[in-house]
Amino acid sequence: MSYIIDQWNKGNVAISGDAIGWKMEDGEFRPLMSDALEELFMESLINMRTVNATNNARIYFNHIAVQAYCDRQKQRTAEEIREERAEMLAAFGPGEEVTNVITGETITTDTPAKARGL
């Protein structure tokens, strides 16, 4: 038995309206991904109405999550930006152009001394 079917049978899949997903400890509802929906549908545990409602709920959830991430990125402190850039420098090396594919922010990694703010 697959993980999602096991969780369904245990009653661990939450229902919100016509959508299904995970209920997080903080109360947040996270709609299931399409592969989990497909498994449940193929086992005749859910119908197309549930599949469509969950897909729509996921689109909305993703939109809200990306917007919240972009808002948090705009509120980073100078220290958080320096730390992030130091991590990029360590990962990519100096002189590399790195783009955040969600926000569109592009930076060029600097020398280690500049990344530390020296």
Steps between C-alpha positions, in 0.01 A plus 500: 500500500625850422560768760208719391252212494624389841451855633153516340399171661626624839288815466802730489401682180309818585199633314442872443187568298530263205883496511725255684845548647705516815399695808814644656547541877447876465165436327623575149343285227738382226326342200635167374722486194380352172684168539323431830167601347558264209567208733187567704292546185631181338403309817150655475544666838424848361311634199582760232323773697749447783793488256395827336426674830836392641689612188331840521573525872867418431524772235361750750724370782810527279408855399460606863823323605704660220358843581587457869854391405544807277375726778745343748786542252426875482520522880840334543746679723844603376646218708267243342595621151874481584456146635302394193764643267780332695318168455464568126869580478585173674267305272579662163840668541591863427380691194193285428162648415227341714128560451224425747250341261206597721573869563714567193773656714840455335834549671860434406692313766788701634833431658489339845608826671224703334241234580592530870450877478870584535 
